[in-house]
């Protein structure tokens, strides 16, 4: 079970990166549907995937699983840190 969590956390972390890259195109749609900034929504999703990635460390059986887990944690931690900085300074400037 935790091996599948490890794999899915990696897949969703890559999806988070792609969603960040495509934010200009889907951002206004997300803002109108959910009534919140798309970067905030992406930050919440990334933080959830970060914690799921930490849970996925329990399913590590070989070096591939360890590489997936480390990559997941680094991607989501980096993206969430960057999004937090962008959102914070964006709120200061608005």
Secondary structure, 3 states (H helix, E strand, C coil): CHHHHHHHHHHHHHHHHHHHHCHHHHHHHHHHHHCCCHHHHHHHHHHHHHHHHHHHHHHCCCHHHHHHHHHHHHHHHHHHHHHHHHHHHHHHHC
